[in-house]
Amino acid sequence: MTTLVSGTDTLTRDALAVLQPGFLGTAAPDWLLRRLGEGLCSVGLFGRNVDSPEQLAALTERLRGERDDVLVAIDEEGGDVTRLEVRHGSSFPGNYALGIVDDPELTRSVARELGRRLAACGVNLNWAPSADVNSNRDNPVIGVRSFGVRPELVARHTAAYVEGLQSAGVAACTKHFPGHGDTAVDSHLAIPRIDADLDTVHARELLPFRAAIAAGSRSVMSAHILLPALDPDRPATLSRRILGGLLREELGFQGPIITDGIEMAAIASAYGVERGSVLAIAAGADAICVGGGLADEDTVLRLRDALVAAVRAGELSEERLADAAARVRGLADWALRARGASGPGADAQEGTAPGTPIGLVAARRAVRVTGTVRPLARAPYVAAFSPVANIAVGDETPWGLAAELERLLPGTRSGTYGAPADAAAGPAAAVLAEAGDRTVVAVVRDAHRHSWMSDALDALLAARPDTVVVEMGVNEAEPKGAPHIATYGAARVCGRAAAEVIAGRS
């Protein structure tokens, strides 16, 4: 049963209840367990906390030994953003691939299976799905994390995802409200600004969130973006107009509002994490996500104390903090009841190994080919042109298709190439030298955003017209290659689907 240490006052317990902190390592540290006993309601997991399904299940069981209704949250979008399979790549394609297929029942089934895996490992809150409409083709942080560029399509798949995930007993956290799709700046690094007018915001950005709320999304995550049409002064996470007026009153959402990582530069650089946390709760947020970058006890204590001090100084009402804590506890109660209704899930190992059928089915359906496929009869050379990964995706997770092609065509060789220091000395010559007489398979990610990739493809095709091109990001560039294969995401399962096409095994 839930226990709270004696002597911890209500105000301090409420301040702890609204925090969703992370930690380092694959076992719960003593300080985290102690804070759970004092009122902390939530724990956030990241790739660094996950080693195996068995380890994750043991970790969440240990957390529940201190507090049976603890919310165990994770950022598991599937596709490019995976924490469950951070070391191998996801068994599920991401949102962009699902949007290309445009079969809401498939999206619902993928989300249900993903939720089943999370529940089996003891995770009951997923910071997903992304409901952003990727209207800016050069968006550096959303991209394939979005279902697409059409609001109606994004809306129906967001709703299907929420329904599928929550049918497995895992709460959805639809993000990034009011919409991060029309940005050219990554909010991990600075405050993005969207200058769309109010009509556009309602017709484009808000449509998927309305659908998510109608589908029963248990929580919503705020974005650290400045949208002057809604509030010219404060980013959404800190805006009463956006969180209170728009999300609560106009859209009618009554569940907990969770902030995006409060230590992201969009908030931390301008306000600091303590002040940002106080302003967020005052604006109407109910939970502070922290731990992607700041993952220690000191951070938890600093934020707890900042909230308590703000109440005592009259900067934050005690009622607002109590209301926020109550909403978080309400979500924890829902998750506990959902877990009790369905049991702890199947054995943690079942279905958690790479290669779940529904993920492969979805990835295969998403593949699009331009040109004629002539299956390779001998092992090729795979050249992966790798951009710097954004912080949301991270650089821990492998991507591409070399390993999958090696499985189908033993002897396949590969190399990875980054942006050259000298644009005139692109990587094509090095690729050709390494490839020898092998067919080149050039793998790119968002080639339309990286001129060095496009130049490298042109040089390769000029020298070797039989080069196969595989685009594993946003497919906006003119198709090049013999053939050009688009997977609409870089998950491991997407690489497998493309490899099957190249090897003639599809």
N, C-alpha and C positions, 0 to 999 in steps of 0.2 A: 504493500500500500504506500501511497504518497506520504512522505514524512517531511516535516519542517522543523528545523532546530528551534528550540525554545529561545526566547529572547530576541528573535529577529522581528523587528517591527513591521507593521503592514506596509508602510511607505517603502521600506527597503525591499520587501518581498515583491511589491508591484514593480519597482525599478528593475529587479532581476528578471521578472516575468516577461518583460518586453524585449529582452535581449536574445538574439539568436547567434551565439558565438561559435567560432571554430577552435580547433586545437591542433597540435602537431602530433604525429605518430599514429600508429594503428591500434593503440590501446588507450582507454580513457584515463587521463591523468588524475591524480588525487584531487587536485584543486577543482577540477570540473565536477567530480562526484560530490565534493563538499558543497559546491554552489547549488547543485541540484537539490540537496537537502535543505538549502536555505531559501529556495523559492524560484530558482531558474527553471523555466518551463521547456526550453528548446535548446537543441544542439545542432549545429550545421556541419555537414561532412563534405569533404573535398577529395580530390584524387589521392592526395597524400595520406588519407586515412583508410584507403581501401587496398587490401592486398589480395584477398580472395573472398568468395562468398561465405566460406566457413568462418573466416576471421571477422567479416563484417557482421554476421549473425551473432557471434560471440560478443562483439563490441556493443551492439545495440541491446543485447540481453543484459550486459553489465550495467548499462545506463538505466535500464528499467528496474534493475535491482535497487536503485536509489529512488527512482520515481516512476511508477508504473504508467503514468499518463504523459511521459515526456514526448515532445515532438522531436522526431529525428528527421531533419531536413537534408536534402541533397540537391545539387544542380545537375540533374540527369535528363537532358533534353533528348538523348539519343543522337544519332548522326555524328556531327563533328564535335559536339559537346557531350562527353561521356565521363563519368566518374566511376561507375561500376566496372567498366572495361577500359580504364585509363591506360593500361599497359599494352593492350592488344588492339584496340579499336572496337567500335560498337557493332553489335549484331543487328542493329536497326538503322535504316536510313533516317535522315533527319527530316525536318519539316518541308524543306524545298522539294525533295524528292516526292514526298507524299502529296504535296500540292500539284506537282506535275502530273501525277497519276490521276488526281482529283476524284478519288473514290472515298467518300467520307466513312463508309463502313470499313474500308481497309485501314484508314487512320484510326478509327475507333478500336479496331482489333490490335493494331500495333501498340497503341497506348495502354490497352488492357493488359497485354502481355508484359509490357515494360513495368506497369504497375504491379503485376503479379510477382515479378522478380524482386522489385523493391520491397514489397510486403513480406516476401519470403525471407529477406535479409533483415527485416525489422525496421525498415524505413517507412515512414507514414506521411511525409510531406515532401512534395517534389516542387522545386522552384521552376516550374514549367507548366504550360507551354508558352513559347513566345508568340504573342498575338500581333506583333509588329508587321505593318504592311511595308515591304521593302521597296518603297517608291523611288528611292535614290539608288541607282545602279552602282554608285561608287561608295555606298555605305561600307565603312571599314570593319564594323563590328557585328552587324546583323546578318546580311547576306543570306547564306543557305540556312540560317536559323529561322528564317521566315517561311511561311507557306507560299508566299508569292507577292505579286505586285497588285493584284486585284482585291479590293476590300471584301467583296462578297465571297470570293474563294477563301480568303484568310478567315473570314467569319465562320463559314460552315465547317472548316477543318479545325479551327480552335474549339468550337463547341463539341465536335466529335472527339477530339483529344481529351478534353475535360471529362466528358462522359465516360470514355474508356478507362482513363486513369482512375477515376473515383469509383468506378464499378469494382475495382480491385481493392478498395479500401484505403487508397492513398490520396491525400488531399492535393488538389491542383493549386498552383499559385500562378495565375495568368499574368504575364509580364510583356512589356515594360510600360506601364500606364503613364501618360495617355498615348504612347506610341513613339518608338525609337527608330522607325523605318526611314524617315526622311532626314537623316543626319549624315554629315560628312566627317564628323568628329566622333571618336570613341570616348564615351563618358568615363572610362577608366583613366583617361589621360587629361581631359579638360571638359568644360561644360558645352555640350552641343546646343545649338540654337536652331529652332524650326520656325521659319517665318511664314508659315501657311496661314491663310485667313480662317475665320471661325467656321464658315460654311465648309471649307475643305477639311478642317479638323473633324467636324461631326460626320461628314460623309465618308471620310477615308480612315483616319486614325481610330475613331471611337467605335466604328461598326463592329469590329471583332470583339472588343471588350463588352459591348452590349450583348453579343451572342454568348460570350463566356458566362456572363452574369445570369442570363436566361437559362443556361445549361447547368447552373448551380455551382460554379467555381467557388471553392471554399475560401480562397484567399486571392489577393491581387498584389502584385509587386509594382512599386512606383519606379519611375525613371528619373535619373538626374539630368533632366533636359530643361532648357528654357524655351517656353512656348509663349511669346508675347501676346498672342491673341487670347490666351487664357489668363496669363499673369506676367506682366512685363518685368517684374522685380525679382521673383523667386523661382528657382527650379522646382519642378513638380513635386519632388520629395519633400520640399519645405514650404509648399504652398497651400494655405487654407482654401483658397479659391478652387484649386484643382482637386485636392483630396477631400475636403469637406463639401464645398459647393457642388463640384461637378460629379465626383465619384459617389459620394454618399447621398447627396440630396437629389441631383438630377438623374443619375443612373440608378440610384436606389440600392447600391451595394452595401450590405450590412456586415459582411464578414471582416476578418482582420486584413488590414493593409500592411504589407511588409515592405520595407525599403530595400532597394538594391544595396550592394555593399557600401556601407557608410564611409569606409576608408578609401573609396575610389576618389581620384583626384578632383572630379567634378564637384564634390562636396568638401573633401578634406582640405584641399588647397585654398578654398575660398572661406571656409567656415571653421575648419578643424573638426575632428571627429566628436569631441564632447559637445561643442556648441551645435554642430550639425544634428546630433542625436536629439538634443533638447528641442530644437526648432522643428524637427520632423514629428516628434510626438505631439508637440503643440499644434502643428498644422493638421493633424488627424491621422498620422501613421500610428500603427499599433505595435509593430515589432521592428527592431533594428537588426538588420543582417550585418554581421561583422565577422571576420575570420578568414577571408580570402587572403588578406595580407597581414592583418594583425590578429594573431592567434595565440594569445597568452592570457594568463590570469590578470596581469596588470591592466590590460585593455578592458576586461570585464569590470574590474573594480573602478577604473576611471569613469566608464560610462554609467555604471550604477550610481556612483557618487555625484556625477554631474546632474543626473536626473533628480536625485534627492535634493541636492543643493538648489536646483532651479525651482522646485516646489516650495522649499522653505524661504526662498527669496521672492516668491510671488511671480516668477517668470513663467511658471508652468502650473496650471491648476492641479490640485490633488485629485479632483474629479476626473480630469482628462487622463491622467496617468492611470487611475483606477479603472476607467472605462477601457483603456488600451489593454491593460493586464487581463481584464475580464474577457475581452474578445479572444486573446491568445489562449486563455484557459478554456474558453468555449470550443475552440478548434481542437485543443488537446483532448477534450472530452469526446468530441465527435470521432476523432481518430481512435481513441481507446474503445469506444463502442463499435466502430467499424471493424477493428481488429478482433474484438470479442465475437462479433457476429459471424465472421468468416474464419476464425481461428488464426493462428500465427502464420498460416500459409503452408505451401508444400515445403518439403525439405529444401534447405537453402541451396543445395547443389543442383536440384532439378531445374533444368531450363536456363541455368546461369552460364553454362559453357558457351563459347562462340558457336554460331550457326543455327540459331532458333529458326524454324521454318518460316514463320510469318515475316520475319525481317528479310530473309532472302527472297521470298516471294515479292515483297514490296520493292526491294532494290532492283530486282530483275524487271519488274513492270515499269520502273522509272527510267531505265536506260533508253536513250534516243541516239540513233545512228544516222549520220549524214554521209552518203557515199556508199560504196560497195565493200562489204566485208569479204576478204579473202583469208580464211583461217590460216594461221601460221603453222607450218609443218615442223619448224625447228625453233629452238630457244632464241628469243630476241635479246636486245639490250634495252633496258628500261631506264630512261633518263627522267628523273623527277625534278621539275623546276619548282623550288620551294620558297615561297614568300615568308616573311616573318609572321608567325602566328599571332593573332590578337589574343589579349589576355583571357577572354572568355573561353576560347578554345584551348589555349595553352600549348606548350611545345612538348608535353610528356607523351602524348598519344601518337603512335605511328599512323601514317596515312599512305595512300598510294595503292599500287597493285602488284608490285614486284614479287612479294611473297606469294600472292595468289597465282601469279603466272608461273612461278617456280614450281608450285604444286602441280600445275597442269602441264607445263613444259619444262621438265627438269633440265638444269643447265642454264636457265635464264640468269643473266647478269644485270647488275643495276648500279646506278650512281645518282647522287643528289647534288643539285647545282643551285646556288643562290644568286642574288643580284650581283653582277660584277662591279668592282670598284670603278672600272673604266668602261663606260657604256659601249665604247667602240670595240672592246675586246670581249664580246659576249661569249656564252658557254658553248656555242654550237661546235666550234672547232674541237674542243675537248671531248664533247659527246661523240663526234665522228671518229676521233682517234681511239676512244675506248670501245666503240661499237665494232670497229673492224667491218667484216662483211655481214654482220648480223642485222636484221631488220630493227630499226629504232622505234620504240614506243615512247613517245614524249608525253609526260603527264604534267598537266598544269592545274593551277588553282586560281580562278579569277583572272584569267589572262587579259581581260579587258581593262583591268586596273593597273597592270604592270607592263609597261612598254618593253622592258627588257625580255619578258617572256615572249611577247608577240614577235620581237625582232629575232629571237632565237628560233622560234618556229619557222619564220620565213627563211632563215639561213639553212636550217635543216632540210626543209622541203625543196629548196633550190638545189641542194647537193644530193638529196635522197628523196625523190618524189614518193617513194613507197612508205615514208614515215607515217606511223599510226599516231594520231593525236587523241589524248583522253583528257577532257575537261572535267575536273572534279569539284569545281566551285560554281559560282554564278555563271551561267552560260549566256553571256552577252556578246562575246566577240564573234566576228564572222567565222564560220566553221572552216578549219584548215585541216588537211590530213587525208590519208588514204587507208581507212576512213577517219572521220571525226566522230568520237564517241563521247556523249555527255552523260554523266552519272548523277548530277545535281546534288552532290555531296561527297565528302571524302571519308566516310565511315568505312571500316574494314569490309563490311558486307557489300558496299557499293563497289569497292575494288574487286571483290569476288565476281560480282555480276558483270563488270567490264571485262575481266580476264576470261570469263566463259565465252563472251562474244569474240574476243580476239583469237582464242584457241579453238573456236568452232564447237564449243561444248554447250551452248545455250539452247 
